[in-house]
Amino acid sequence: MTRRPESKRPEAVSQLAPSALVAALPPVGSLEVGAQFEAHPDWPRLPLRSYPWVDHPPQHVVAAAAAAARAPESVPSLGLEALRASLAHELGSAVGARVDVDQIAVTNGAMGALSVLWSALLEPGDEVLVPAPNYYVEGSIILAGGRFRPVQAVESDRTDWEHIEHSITTATKVLFLTNPNNPVGKVLTRQDLSVLATMAEAHPSLWIIVDESYEAVQHDGREHIAAWLDPVLRDRSIIVRSFSKSFAVTWLRLGWLAGPVAVVRNVAKVIQWQQLYGSFLNQRVALAVLEGDRSWLGAAMQGFSHGRNLLYEQIVAIPGCIVRLPEAGPFLFPDVSRVRKDSLAIIADLHRHGISAIPGGYFAGSHECFRFPVGGDQETQLKAAEILAQVLSN
């Protein structure tokens, strides 16, 4: 019988260490703030929402979950064929062009879509250019071997395309955008898409990823303008969307992407090696949401515009506060650099009063800004307005 080797000395064991690269990654902003609330159970937490929500999903959605649990099946790596076909039809109808099922992949949330895309597109050292402020993607890019490069180029009323163009280098492999922008709420116009298409043609090796997670949360009667409305961008860009934000099913943790077939083939390999495949039950429920009655979604989307208007009016009236009215999305992103109070102290006070404010630095933006959600019932929004007035005026 082979003898078990003797245990190593304590000093040798102490040399073991997990990845220093991962240890050095910044935390995800929303989870970091959430952890602070968990560490302080005495703090209140206002139910301001950053995503559509219903307390009781409709019967056809619940029935689909029950049916899937009773008769589970295996799932292809790219997702259920019927779900991908339905998503292809949905997107094709929106952009007025044929979208094939081979261009669709279903993922573990929109963040999961971004993670597999970085691995599918990037070689070690490739650069991802991120017009900021923007959603937090730094960690997922680094984990895929890429380089995260933010450039300050997004304001509430304009995107500085000239600055973005001048920031593209030979190392830039991907340009990453959110539409509407998270956290600012700026939407892309058809003119923006034209500029973006011209930029793509001028840089033949540049991929464009457009995260359209909040496409359903529009204000003032706007309609979402999808990147694939421009024919050039259909061949040069990848769209990412979220079931959580579009269809009020956060609990499914499902996202999806649409891209050129060659990209989706690479995505399939990444999914195979990272997780094999996704959840059959979740995808069957998503199919029921897509193909069933959607009248219940109207109630889920209510409150965002009212909360935006109410809280905007409250903040803009406070001396020193600078805030712009977002065109879309569930957030406000005020600048408090002119308030006679340290921005970190303001954010800490907001946390203690129950508002989940995330510092702008997490979005590669100014530390003098912060993001907070505006969704929720009217009572919650009025309470939030009262707290903001108290904290920012003090």
Secondary structure, DSSP 4 states (H G I P E B T S, - for coil): -PPPPPPPPHHHHTT----HHHHTSPPPHHHHHHHHHHH-TTS-----BSS---SS--HHHHHHHHHHHHS-----TT--HHHHHHHHHHHHHHHTS---GGGEEEESHHHHHHHHHHHHHPPTT-EEEEEES----HHHHHHTT-EEEEEE-B-SS-B-HHHHHHH--TTEEEEEEESS-TTT-PPPPHHHHHHHHHHHHH-TT-EEEEE-TTTT-B-TT-----GGGSHHHHHHEEEEEEHHHHHS-GGG--EEEE--HHHHHHHHHHHHHHTS---HHHHHHHHHHHHS--TTHHHHHTTHHHHHHHHHHHHHTSTT-B----SBSSEE--B-TTSSS-HHHHHHHHHHTT---EEGGGGTS-TTBEEEE-BS-HHHHHHHHHHHHHHHH-
